[in-house]
């Protein structure tokens, strides 16, 4: 039933606000999402197995700002990769916490590649492995956009080979 006075409720941790659907994992939600959908975390989610690669414009946000994306990836990988290939797009993270508790030294949590950009608005990064080389965010894509209050304890690394990466 679609009625404006009803609030969508789900026991799943990730809700696609655009499509009014829910998913058990962030990976499933990203795969099922269409370009420009808004995915909302209703509780903490863990990225398990391999890294999460996003190849379309999406917004991933917390419902209250306390929700965490927890890195649970395998050794020697990063957490989230926006890979633009031949298409320019932006992945937006808003109102959440990125927990890098399972990352290894010198691995960033977020990375852009090719024509992709990432935007951060009120994102806090915690529990990261210190890296003077890559920081918490690495930009080998078209850019990093910052707004609101963001906390990146190890900074942002801009790959100078692209020449278009600007904070």
N, C-alpha and C positions, 0 to 999 in steps of 0.2 A: 504494500500500500504506500503510495507516494502522497504525502500530505505535508504541507509546510509547517504545521504545528507539531509534527512528530519528530523526535530526534532518533537518528539511526543508532542502534545499539548493537554491539558485537562482542563476542568473547575472543575473537581473533585480535592479535596485537597490531595488525596493520590494516587500515581502512582506506580505500580509494574514495575520497570525498567526491570526485568528479563523477564516478560511475556508480556510487553507492554499493560497492562490493567490499568484501573483506578477504584477507589472506592470512595464512598461518605464518608465513615468513616474508621478510623484506624482498628476498630474491624472487619469490612467486609474485609478489605485488608488482615489482618492477617489470617482470616478464609480461604480466597481463595488462599493464597500463598502456594507454595510448599516449601519444605525444601531448605534452602540456597538462597531464593529469596531476592532481595533488594527492599525495599519499601521506596519511597521518598516522603516527605511531601512538597507540593507546597505552602501550607498556613498553618495557625494554625489549629490544630485538638483538639477536646475535647473528653475525655473518659467519657461517660455518663452511667448511670445505675450502673452496677457492675464493678468490676475491670477487666482489660484486662489480660487474662491468655494466655501465649504463650507456646506452647508445641512442638516447632520445631526450628531448627536453622534458624534465620532470621537476616537481617540487616535493621534497621530503621534509616533513615538519613534525614536531612534537605537539601533542595536544595541550600540555601544560608547561613545557619547557624543561621538565625534569626527566623526560624519557631519554633513554640512551640507545645509541647504536654501538654495540659491543663487538670489538674485533675478535673473531674466533677463527681467523684464517690460518692456513698451514704456514709453516716456516718459510721465510724468505719471500713473502708476498706482501703487497700493500692491501689496504682495506677496500677502498672504493676507487674505481677508475672510470672517468668519463672519456670515452674514446670517440672522437668526432668523425673519424675517417674523412669523407669528403663533404660532410655537412656541418655547418656552423650551428651550434645550439648551446644552451646553458642548463646545467643541473643546479637547482637551488636547494640549499639546506637551511632550515629556519627553525629557531626555537627548540633546540635540542642539545644533547650532550653526546660527544663522540668519545668513547672509552677505548683506548688503545692498549688495554691490559695484556693482550696476547701478542702484540707486535714485537718483532725483534729489532735490535739496534740497527740504526741506519735505514729504517723503512718508514716511509711516510704513511699517514692514514688516508690521505686523499691525493689523487693525481689526475691531471688533465692531460690529454694527448690529442694530437692532430688539431682539428678545428673546434674542439670542445672548450667550454668555459665552465667554471664553478662559481656560484654566488653563495656567500655565507652571511646570514642575518641572525644575530643572537645565538651563535654556536659556541659552545665551550668544549675544548679538547682537554682530556685528563688522561693520566696514566700512560704517557707515551715513553717510548725508548728514546733517550737523548740522541739527537743526530745533528751535528753541525753541517752535514752535507746536504740533507734533503729537507729538514724541517718537518713540520706536521702536515704541510700541504706542499705539493710540488706541481709546478705549472710548466708542462711541456706543450701546452695547448695554446689557445687564444687569449686566456686571461683568467684572473681571479678578481671577483667583484666583492667588496666588503661593505656592509651597512650594519647599523645597530651596534651592539656590544659583542665583540668576538674575543675569545681567548685562545691563542695558539702559543703555548709555552716555548716551543722550539722554532717558531717562526714559519715563514713561507719561503720556499726556494723557487726562484724564477730561472728557467732554462734559457740562457742567452742565445741559443741557436735559433730559436723561433723568431726572435726579434719583434714580436707583436705582443708579448706577454707584459701586461701592466697591472699593477695593483692600484 
